[in-house]
Amino acid sequence: MLKQRIYIAEDDGGIRELIRCTLESFGFDAFEFPDGEALLNQIQREGTVPDLVILDIMMPVKDGLETLKELREHGLTARVPVILVTAKDAEIDKVRGLDLGADDYITKPFGILELSSRVKAVLRRSGRPQEGPEVLRAGDLRLDTGRVEVRQGEREVELTNKEFKLLALLMKNAGIALPREEILNRVWGYDYIGETRTLDMHIRSLRQKLGDTAENPKYIKTVRSVGYKFIAE
């Protein structure tokens, strides 16, 4: 059985080596890079994508957020799971990273058990779902989980990984008011319970891309004091 490959971009050599050794002790193939540019160059040279990427936010040459943005903008790496590492405990860093498509974050200093737990959780959440591909429809909206594609009429709607998962969850539960905590848990994982600002920002972005509004919703309705629901036709 092939080991899962994890790329680590971290400018501190000691921390980088610690992360690599920790991951290898848990059965992963881990590879170190001193900055985001070196990591991106390696992916370009290989033409293959690792199973997961760990990015330090504060790095020279190309920092973690810049690297994450480039990963998400290219088809080859658009959906590779990414964990951000930061020495800052500021909410803005977490929100910016999540908005760019990060799957999780971890704040320094961290323990090896916490690191391995988060890595395993992200890999588990990003894996192929147990159920087969589905095609969900609502009016002119069509979501294909197998092709990871959303179309509105003849137009393809470009969504981030989290936006796609969010829309799929809402459409699968059309007509049901889903609590914010449940949505966060099922799309982002248990680590994000309580961070409702992240969910609200993704809902706002999703509405904009679908031409929807909170005041006159066609697809997504806000349920006061509860969460959101997809409007069943």
KAZI-V775334 format. One record per pair of residues at least 24 apart in sequence whose C-alpha atoms are under 7 Angstrom apart, sorted by the first residue. I is the first residue (numbers start at 1). J is the second residue. D is the distance in Angstrom with one decimal. If there is no record, write none. Layout:
I;J;D / I;J;D
This chain:
3;27;6.9 / 3;28;5.6 / 3;29;6.0 / 4;28;5.4 / 4;29;6.0 / 4;51;5.9 / 5;29;4.7 / 5;30;5.9 / 5;50;5.2 / 5;51;5.3 / 5;52;6.8 / 6;30;4.8 / 6;31;6.4 / 6;50;5.8 / 6;51;5.9 / 6;52;4.9 / 6;53;5.6 / 7;31;5.0 / 7;32;6.2 / 7;50;6.6 / 7;52;6.6 / 7;53;4.8 / 7;54;6.2 / 8;32;4.9 / 8;33;5.9 / 8;53;6.0 / 8;54;4.8 / 8;55;6.1 / 9;33;4.7 / 9;34;5.6 / 9;35;5.1 / 9;36;5.8 / 9;39;6.5 / 9;54;6.2 / 9;55;5.0 / 9;56;6.2 / 10;34;5.3 / 10;35;5.8 / 10;55;6.5 / 10;56;5.2 / 10;59;6.8 / 11;35;5.8 / 11;59;5.7 / 22;112;6.3 / 23;116;6.8 / 35;59;6.0 / 35;60;6.5 / 35;61;6.6 / 35;62;6.2 / 35;63;6.9 / 36;62;5.1 / 36;63;6.0 / 36;64;6.3 / 36;67;5.4 / 37;61;6.9 / 37;62;5.6 / 49;77;6.3 / 51;80;6.6 / 52;80;6.1 / 52;81;4.9 / 52;82;5.9 / 53;81;6.3 / 53;82;4.8 / 53;83;6.4 / 54;82;5.8 / 54;83;4.8 / 54;84;5.9 / 55;83;6.3 / 55;84;4.9 / 55;85;5.9 / 56;84;5.8 / 56;85;4.5 / 56;86;5.8 / 57;84;6.4 / 57;85;6.0 / 57;86;5.4 / 58;86;6.9 / 65;97;6.4 / 68;100;6.9 / 69;100;6.1 / 79;161;6.2 / 81;122;6.9 / 81;126;6.7 / 95;198;6.5 / 101;160;6.5 / 101;161;6.6 / 101;162;6.6 / 103;188;7.0 / 136;171;6.9 / 138;233;6.9 / 157;209;6.9 / 163;202;6.5 / 163;206;6.4 / 170;229;6.2 / 170;230;5.3 / 171;230;5.8 / 174;229;6.6 / 174;230;4.7 / 174;231;5.9 / 174;232;5.1 / 175;229;6.1 / 175;230;5.7 / 175;231;5.4 / 175;232;4.9 / 176;229;5.6 / 177;223;6.7 / 177;227;6.5 / 177;228;5.5 / 177;229;4.5 / 178;227;5.6 / 178;228;5.6 / 178;229;5.9 / 179;226;5.0 / 179;227;4.5 / 179;228;6.8 / 180;226;6.5 / 180;227;4.7
